[in-house]
Amino acid sequence: MKTEALASGLKRISEARHHDPFMVLGRHQDGDGIVIRVFLPQATEVRIAEGDFPMTRTSDSGHFEWRGEASALPAHYSLVWRDEARREHVAHDPYTFGPQIGDFDLHLFAEGRHRHAFRFLGAHEHEVDTVAGVRFAVWAPNAERVSVVGDFNAWDGRVHPMRVRGASGIWELFIPDLGPGPVYKYEIRNRQSGDILLKTDPYGQRHELRPHTGSIIPARSAFSWSDEQWIGQRRKHDWQHAPMSVYEVHLGSWRRDPEGAFLGYREAARRLVDYVREMGFTHIELLPITEHPFDLSWGYQATGYFAPTSRFGEPDDFRYFVDHCHRNGVGVLLDWVPAHFPKDAHGLARFDGTPLYEHADPHLGEHMDWATLIFNYGRNEVRSFLLSSTIYWLEEMHIDGLRVDAVASMLYLDYSRREGEWVPNQYGGRENLVAIDFLRELNVAVHAQCPGILMIAEESTSWPLVSRPTYVGGLGFDIKWNMGWMNDTLRYMAHDPVHRVYHHDLLTFSMLYAFSENFMLPFSHDEMVHGKSSMLNKMPGDEWQRHANLRALYAYQFTHPGKKLLFMGAEFGQGQEWNSAAELDWYVLQYPLHQGMQRLVRDLNHLYTREPALYRHEFDWHGFEWIDCHDSAQSVLSFLRRGNDDELMVVVVNLTPVIRRGYRIGAPRGGSYREVLNTDSVYYGGSNTGNGMGPLPAQAVPWMGRAWSIEITLPPLAVLVLRYEGGGS
C-alpha cells in the first residue's frame, strides 16, 4: 500500500470511518516479509503472543505495528496487550480472518428470497480454522462505517469495525475468543450526515430485559425437542374438518406469582397447559412475545423479530413452553406483526440513518393512528427480513401457526388516512400492490417450507379471497377472523331484549357470507380494552341477565360455523376490562355465577370437540341449515348443524328473558332427540328451565316446511342444543 493511501487509511481507522478495516489492519505483505498492524486505542503496550514479539506504537491514537518474516507467525496469531489499569488481555487478531458469509446467501437476500437470513445475519457462535468466536453481520447499506460494540471492547466503536460486503450493504466481522452472553449493539456512522447511531441487532435472537435495549450474544440452543409425534401428525392433519378452539393469552397478565412478578416460560407452560386441557381448548394463541420495549404495547410494537421476549426467560425456556404444549396435545399459535414497527431510537427506525426498513415517503411509511412506521414491502431485503422471521418462529420454535396482525392496514394505501394523506398506486387505486404481493409470496413460501402450519389473517374489511389459494387470486391465508360476525353479534347483544325484535338481521346476516372464507369467530383482547367493557359488561340487564346473555352468546358462538377464539378471562366472565399490568381477576371464581360461566365454556369446548356435527363441515353449507331464521317477534333462532350420516344437532336460541313453553320447531327427521346442553342449567347459574334428560320424540306434525316437528320449552336468555339419537327416517 502506498504511503499516502496507508496514511489516509490509518487516519480513517482512527476516526472510525473506514468501510473495510481489513485493507489496513491485520497481516499484510511488506516486501519480502510481513507487517502486522493493529489498532487498540485503550492499549499502553502490545505484543504478539507467538514469539513474544513486541509491537511498536506508531501514533498516539492507538496504532501499533510489527515487521518481520512471514514464517515467524501462524496465520491467526494472538495479541497480548495491557490497558491503562495494567490489566492484561489476550485474543486472536480478528483482522486475520477472511469473509465468512457466502455469496449465494448475499444473492438470495438481495433478491428478497432468503427464507433463513437469521442463519447468517445477527450474532452466531462460529469457528474458523479451529479458532472459536462469534460472527456478526448486519444490513446497513447507507453506513460509512459499522462497528460491533459491547463490554468486551468498552463500547468503543473504534475497536471492532466491520467490513462491508461490496454492494450488498451487509457488514460482517468474526471476533475470535468471544463467546455467548455478552451484551452488544451496532454502532453505525451514516455516510451522508456523519451521525452516529447505536442500534439493537435486527436479527438478534436474545435481548436484554427492558428498559435495557442491548442484544445478547446467544448460545447455541441446548434444548432437546420431544414433540416429533406432534409435528409428524401436524403435517397430515385435516384441520378444516377438525375442531379448533383457541384460548388467546397475554402471558404477562394471565397469571403472576404471589409477589406480582411475571411467570417464566416454563412455569407458565405447566400451569397454562393444565388449565387449557381442563377447559377443552385445542390451541393457545399468544399475544406477541417477540421482543418489545414497552409493556403496554402488549408486544404489538416489536423491536426483536427473531427473539422471544426476555421478560419471561431465555429462548430455550420458550422452546420448553412450546414443547410442553405439544407433548400435552395443545397447539401454539403466535401473533406476528408485519404491518408496522415502533420509532424507538435503538430499533429499526432509520436504522443506518436513512429510512431503511420503513418507506421513505411518510404517506406510505407511517401509521398516524399508532405512531409507528410501516415496512417498505417493495424493498427486497425487507422482504427477506420478514419472510425469515416467519420461518424462524415456525422452524426454530416449532410454532403451529401465525396470526398475522392488522392485515387490512397492509392492503389499503388509504387505511385510516384522509384525502391528501395517501398516494394512489400506479393504476390510481387504493390497493397497496407491493404489500399484497408480499403477503401472497409469504403464504406460498411458508406453506411450502412448513407443511401443516396455519396462517391466520386479522382482516377487518370485505377484501375477497383472503383465505383462498394464491393460484385462484386469493391472498393464501388458511383462516380469516370473522370481524363482521363479531361486530354484528356484539351490537345485537348490547340491545335490551325488548328492542332485539328490531335487530334480528344482525344475527342472521352472517350466514349470507359464512362460507365465502374459512372463518374463525373471535372474541379477542381488542374487544375488552379501551373503554369497550369486558364481555360480561357488554351485556344488558341486571347481574343475572348479564350472565345469562353472555352464556347464550358463547353457546351461539360455539354452535355457529367457524373456528372459535376466546380471550383469557372472558371464559369466567371477568367483570373488569382487561388490565395488562396485573393478572386476571381470578378471585371472581369464588362467586357461583362466574363458576357457572367457566363450567359452561368448558362444557361448550368439550361438546364442540366431541360432536362432529359441530366441526366436520364448518366451512361449507353441508354443515348448516336454518330451521327458522324469521322469528324476530320472539327473538328466536333455530338451525341444524350436520356432520356425516346421522351426525346431527339442533340448536335453538332464545334471546329474550321470556320462557316459551310448547314452542314447536321443525325437525329434519323422525325419531328422538335429546337435550345435551342448556345454558340455563342451574349448573351454569341459570334458572334450570328446560326439557330434562329424557328423549324428545319427533312428532309427525308438519312444521316450518318439514314433515316432523318437536315441541320444546325454551328457557329465558338461553341456548338449547339437541342431539339426534336416531330411530326415524
Backbone hydrogen bonds, N-H to C=O, Kabsch-Sander energy under -0.5 kcal/mol:
donor,donor_aa,acceptor,acceptor_aa,energy
6,L,2,K,-3.0
7,A,3,T,-2.8
8,S,4,E,-2.4
9,G,5,A,-2.7
10,L,6,L,-3.1
11,K,7,A,-2.1
12,R,8,S,-2.3
13,I,9,G,-2.2
14,S,10,L,-2.4
15,E,11,K,-2.1
16,A,13,I,-1.4
17,R,12,R,-3.0
18,H,12,R,-0.7
23,M,20,D,-2.1
24,V,21,P,-1.4
25,L,21,P,-3.3
26,G,37,R,-2.8
27,R,95,Y,-0.5
28,H,35,V,-2.2
30,D,33,G,-3.0
33,G,30,D,-2.1
34,I,68,G,-2.9
35,V,28,H,-2.7
36,I,66,W,-3.1
37,R,26,G,-2.2
37,R,35,V,-0.5
38,V,64,F,-2.5
40,L,38,V,-0.5
40,L,62,G,-2.7
43,A,40,L,-2.1
44,T,82,R,-3.2
45,E,82,R,-1.0
47,R,80,V,-2.5
48,I,53,F,-3.4
49,A,47,R,-0.6
49,A,78,S,-2.4
51,G,49,A,-1.0
52,D,48,I,-0.5
52,D,49,A,-1.2
53,F,48,I,-1.4
55,M,46,V,-2.8
56,T,65,E,-3.0
58,T,63,H,-2.7
59,S,63,H,-0.9
62,G,59,S,-0.9
64,F,38,V,-2.6
65,E,56,T,-2.1
66,W,36,I,-1.9
68,G,34,I,-2.1
72,A,69,E,-1.4
73,L,70,A,-1.5
77,Y,75,A,-0.6
79,L,91,A,-3.4
80,V,47,R,-3.0
81,W,89,H,-2.4
82,R,45,E,-1.9
83,D,87,R,-1.7
84,E,42,Q,-0.6
86,R,83,D,-2.3
89,H,81,W,-2.7
91,A,79,L,-1.9
93,D,77,Y,-2.0
96,T,93,D,-1.2
97,F,94,P,-1.2
106,L,102,G,-1.6
107,H,103,D,-2.4
108,L,104,F,-2.7
109,F,105,D,-2.3
110,A,106,L,-2.2
111,E,107,H,-1.5
112,G,108,L,-0.6
112,G,109,F,-1.2
113,R,108,L,-2.2
114,H,108,L,-0.7
115,R,113,R,-0.5
119,R,116,H,-2.1
120,F,117,A,-1.2
121,L,117,A,-2.6
122,G,137,A,-2.9
124,H,135,R,-2.0
126,H,133,G,-2.6
128,V,131,V,-2.8
131,V,128,V,-2.3
132,A,130,T,-0.6
133,G,126,H,-2.7
134,V,175,I,-2.2
135,R,124,H,-2.9
136,F,134,V,-0.5
136,F,173,L,-3.0
137,A,122,G,-1.2
138,V,171,W,-2.2
140,A,138,V,-0.6
140,A,169,G,-3.2
143,A,140,A,-1.7
144,E,189,R,-3.7
145,R,189,R,-1.3
147,S,187,E,-2.4
148,V,160,H,-2.1
149,V,147,S,-0.5
149,V,185,K,-2.4
151,D,183,V,-0.8
153,N,150,G,-1.7
154,A,151,D,-1.3
155,W,150,G,-2.9
156,D,153,N,-1.5
157,G,155,W,-0.7
159,V,156,D,-1.8
160,H,156,D,-0.6
162,M,146,V,-3.3
163,R,172,E,-2.4
164,V,19,H,-1.4
165,R,170,I,-3.1
166,G,164,V,-1.4
168,S,165,R,-1.7
169,G,166,G,-0.8
171,W,138,V,-3.3
172,E,163,R,-2.6
173,L,136,F,-2.2
175,I,134,V,-3.0
175,I,173,L,-0.6
177,D,132,A,-3.3
178,L,175,I,-0.8
181,G,217,I,-2.5
184,Y,215,S,-2.9
185,K,149,V,-2.1
186,Y,199,K,-2.8
187,E,147,S,-2.6
188,I,186,Y,-0.6
188,I,197,L,-2.9
189,R,145,R,-2.9
190,N,188,I,-0.6
190,N,195,D,-2.5
191,R,142,N,-2.3
194,G,190,N,-1.3
197,L,188,I,-3.0
197,L,195,D,-0.5
199,K,186,Y,-3.0
199,K,197,L,-0.6
200,T,346,H,-3.1
204,G,201,D,-1.9
208,E,214,G,-2.9
212,H,209,L,-1.6
215,S,184,Y,-2.4
216,I,206,R,-2.9
217,I,182,P,-2.6
225,W,223,F,-0.7
231,I,227,D,-2.5
232,G,228,E,-2.5
233,Q,229,Q,-2.3
234,R,230,W,-2.3
235,R,231,I,-1.5
236,K,232,G,-0.7
236,K,233,Q,-0.6
237,H,234,R,-0.9
239,W,237,H,-1.6
241,H,238,D,-1.3
242,A,239,W,-1.4
246,V,564,K,-2.6
247,Y,283,H,-2.6
248,E,246,V,-0.7
248,E,566,L,-2.3
249,V,285,E,-3.3
251,L,249,V,-0.6
253,S,250,H,-1.8
254,W,250,H,-1.0
255,R,251,L,-0.5
257,D,261,A,-2.5
260,G,257,D,-2.6
263,L,255,R,-0.6
265,Y,312,F,-2.9
268,A,264,G,-3.0
269,A,265,Y,-2.1
270,R,266,R,-1.9
271,R,267,E,-2.3
272,L,268,A,-2.9
273,V,269,A,-2.4
274,D,270,R,-1.5
275,Y,271,R,-1.8
276,V,272,L,-3.0
277,R,273,V,-2.6
278,E,274,D,-1.9
279,M,275,Y,-2.4
280,G,276,V,-1.2
281,F,276,V,-1.5
282,T,245,S,-2.0
283,H,245,S,-2.1
284,I,331,G,-2.6
285,E,247,Y,-2.3
286,L,284,I,-0.5
286,L,333,L,-2.6
287,L,249,V,-2.8
291,E,304,G,-0.9
291,E,307,A,-2.0
295,D,293,P,-0.5
297,S,294,F,-1.6
298,W,295,D,-2.1
299,G,294,F,-0.5
300,Y,297,S,-2.2
303,T,291,E,-2.6
304,G,291,E,-2.1
305,Y,202,P,-0.5
305,Y,303,T,-0.6
306,F,204,G,-0.5
307,A,304,G,-1.0
309,T,289,I,-3.2
312,F,309,T,-1.0
313,G,310,S,-0.7
317,D,314,E,-0.9
318,F,314,E,-1.7
319,R,315,P,-2.1
320,Y,316,D,-1.9
321,F,317,D,-1.9
322,V,318,F,-2.2
323,D,319,R,-2.7
324,H,320,Y,-3.1
325,C,321,F,-2.0
326,H,322,V,-2.5
327,R,323,D,-2.7
328,N,324,H,-0.9
328,N,325,C,-0.8
329,G,326,H,-1.9
330,V,325,C,-2.8
331,G,282,T,-2.4
333,L,284,I,-3.3
334,L,401,G,-2.0
335,D,286,L,-2.5
336,W,403,R,-2.5
341,F,373,L,-2.1
347,G,344,D,-1.8
351,F,348,L,-1.2
352,D,354,T,-0.6
353,G,350,R,-1.7
356,L,354,T,-1.0
357,Y,348,L,-0.5
359,H,374,I,-1.4
364,L,361,D,-2.1
365,G,361,D,-2.2
366,E,362,P,-1.0
367,H,372,T,-2.9
368,M,366,E,-0.8
371,A,367,H,-1.2
372,T,367,H,-1.3
373,L,341,F,-3.2
374,I,365,G,-1.7
376,N,357,Y,-2.9
377,Y,375,F,-1.3
379,R,376,N,-1.9
380,N,378,G,-0.6
382,V,379,R,-0.6
383,R,379,R,-1.9
384,S,380,N,-2.3
385,F,381,E,-1.8
386,L,382,V,-2.5
387,L,383,R,-2.9
388,S,384,S,-2.4
389,S,385,F,-1.8
390,T,386,L,-1.9
391,I,387,L,-1.9
392,Y,388,S,-2.4
393,W,389,S,-1.9
394,L,390,T,-2.0
395,E,391,I,-3.1
396,E,391,I,-0.6
396,E,392,Y,-1.8
397,M,392,Y,-0.9
399,I,393,W,-2.1
400,D,332,V,-2.6
401,G,332,V,-0.7
402,L,454,L,-2.0
403,R,334,L,-2.2
404,V,402,L,-0.8
404,V,456,I,-3.4
405,D,336,W,-2.5
405,D,403,R,-0.6
407,V,404,V,-0.5
407,V,458,E,-1.8
408,A,458,E,-0.8
410,M,406,A,-0.7
410,M,407,V,-1.2
411,L,407,V,-1.6
412,Y,408,A,-1.3
413,L,430,R,-3.7
414,D,430,R,-0.5
415,Y,412,Y,-1.2
417,R,414,D,-2.1
421,E,418,R,-2.3
425,N,429,G,-2.4
428,G,425,N,-2.3
432,N,411,L,-3.0
433,L,431,E,-1.4
436,I,432,N,-2.4
437,D,433,L,-2.3
438,F,434,V,-2.1
439,L,435,A,-2.6
440,R,436,I,-2.2
441,E,437,D,-2.5
442,L,438,F,-3.1
443,N,439,L,-2.4
444,V,440,R,-2.3
445,A,441,E,-2.5
446,V,442,L,-2.8
447,H,443,N,-2.0
448,A,444,V,-1.9
449,Q,445,A,-2.6
450,C,446,V,-2.7
453,I,450,C,-1.6
454,L,400,D,-1.7
456,I,402,L,-3.0
456,I,454,L,-0.5
457,A,479,I,-2.8
458,E,404,V,-2.3
458,E,456,I,-0.5
459,E,457,A,-1.1
466,V,463,W,-0.6
468,R,465,L,-1.3
472,V,469,P,-1.3
473,G,470,T,-1.8
474,G,469,P,-2.4
475,L,465,L,-2.0
476,G,465,L,-0.6
476,G,468,R,-2.2
477,F,466,V,-1.9
478,D,455,M,-2.7
479,I,455,M,-1.7
480,K,518,N,-2.7
481,W,457,A,-2.8
482,N,520,M,-3.3
483,M,481,W,-1.5
486,M,482,N,-1.9
487,N,483,M,-2.8
488,D,484,G,-2.6
489,T,485,W,-2.6
490,L,486,M,-2.3
491,R,487,N,-2.2
492,Y,488,D,-2.3
493,M,489,T,-2.7
494,A,490,L,-1.5
495,H,491,R,-0.6
495,H,492,Y,-1.4
499,H,496,D,-2.6
500,R,496,D,-0.6
500,R,497,P,-0.8
502,Y,499,H,-1.7
503,H,500,R,-1.9
504,H,501,V,-0.5
506,L,503,H,-1.8
507,L,504,H,-1.6
508,T,504,H,-1.3
509,F,505,D,-2.3
511,M,508,T,-1.3
512,L,509,F,-2.2
513,Y,510,S,-1.2
514,A,510,S,-0.7
516,S,513,Y,-2.1
519,F,517,E,-1.1
520,M,480,K,-2.1
521,L,563,K,-3.8
523,F,565,L,-1.8
527,E,524,S,-1.5
528,M,525,H,-2.0
529,V,526,D,-0.5
532,K,529,V,-1.6
534,S,575,G,-0.5
536,L,574,Q,-0.7
538,K,534,S,-0.7
538,K,535,M,-0.7
539,M,535,M,-0.5
539,M,536,L,-1.3
546,R,542,D,-2.8
547,H,543,E,-2.0
548,A,544,W,-2.5
549,N,545,Q,-3.2
550,L,546,R,-2.2
551,R,547,H,-2.6
552,A,548,A,-2.3
553,L,549,N,-2.4
554,Y,550,L,-2.5
555,A,551,R,-2.1
556,Y,552,A,-2.4
557,Q,553,L,-2.5
558,F,554,Y,-2.5
559,T,555,A,-1.2
560,H,556,Y,-1.3
563,K,519,F,-2.0
564,K,244,M,-2.4
565,L,521,L,-1.8
566,L,246,V,-2.4
567,F,523,F,-2.0
568,M,248,E,-2.3
570,A,567,F,-1.7
572,F,569,G,-1.0
573,G,570,A,-1.0
574,Q,569,G,-2.1
578,W,528,M,-2.3
580,S,578,W,-0.6
582,A,579,N,-1.5
584,L,253,S,-1.1
584,L,254,W,-0.9
586,W,584,L,-2.2
588,V,585,D,-1.7
589,L,586,W,-2.1
590,Q,587,Y,-1.8
591,Y,588,V,-2.1
594,H,591,Y,-0.6
595,Q,591,Y,-2.1
596,G,592,P,-2.7
597,M,593,L,-1.8
598,Q,594,H,-2.3
599,R,595,Q,-2.3
600,L,596,G,-2.3
601,V,597,M,-2.3
602,R,598,Q,-2.2
603,D,599,R,-2.8
604,L,600,L,-3.0
605,N,601,V,-2.5
606,H,602,R,-2.2
607,L,603,D,-2.7
608,Y,604,L,-2.9
609,T,605,N,-2.6
610,R,606,H,-1.2
611,E,607,L,-2.1
614,L,611,E,-2.1
615,Y,612,P,-1.1
616,R,612,P,-3.3
618,E,240,Q,-0.5
618,E,615,Y,-0.9
620,D,617,H,-0.6
623,G,620,D,-1.7
624,F,621,W,-1.5
625,E,640,L,-1.6
627,I,638,S,-2.4
628,D,638,S,-2.3
632,S,630,H,-2.3
634,Q,631,D,-0.6
635,S,631,D,-0.5
636,V,631,D,-2.1
637,L,653,V,-2.0
638,S,628,D,-1.9
639,F,651,V,-2.4
640,L,625,E,-3.6
641,R,649,M,-2.5
642,R,623,G,-1.4
643,G,647,E,-3.0
647,E,644,N,-2.5
648,L,646,D,-1.2
649,M,641,R,-2.6
650,V,722,L,-3.0
651,V,639,F,-3.0
652,V,720,L,-2.4
653,V,637,L,-3.3
654,N,718,A,-3.0
655,L,635,S,-2.5
655,L,653,V,-0.6
660,R,714,L,-2.3
661,R,659,I,-0.7
663,Y,660,R,-0.6
663,Y,712,I,-2.3
665,I,710,I,-2.4
667,A,708,W,-2.8
672,S,726,G,-2.4
673,Y,696,L,-1.9
674,R,723,R,-2.0
675,E,694,G,-0.5
676,V,674,R,-0.6
676,V,721,V,-2.7
677,L,721,V,-1.4
679,T,719,V,-2.0
681,S,678,N,-2.1
684,Y,681,S,-1.5
685,G,682,V,-1.0
686,G,681,S,-2.6
688,N,680,D,-3.2
696,L,673,Y,-4.0
698,A,671,G,-3.5
699,Q,709,S,-3.4
701,V,699,Q,-2.3
703,W,706,R,-2.3
706,R,703,W,-1.7
708,W,667,A,-0.8
709,S,699,Q,-2.0
710,I,665,I,-2.6
712,I,663,Y,-3.0
712,I,710,I,-0.6
714,L,660,R,-3.1
714,L,712,I,-0.5
717,L,656,T,-3.0
718,A,654,N,-1.6
718,A,715,P,-0.6
720,L,652,V,-2.8
721,V,677,L,-2.5
722,L,650,V,-3.3
723,R,674,R,-2.9
724,Y,648,L,-2.5
725,E,672,S,-2.9
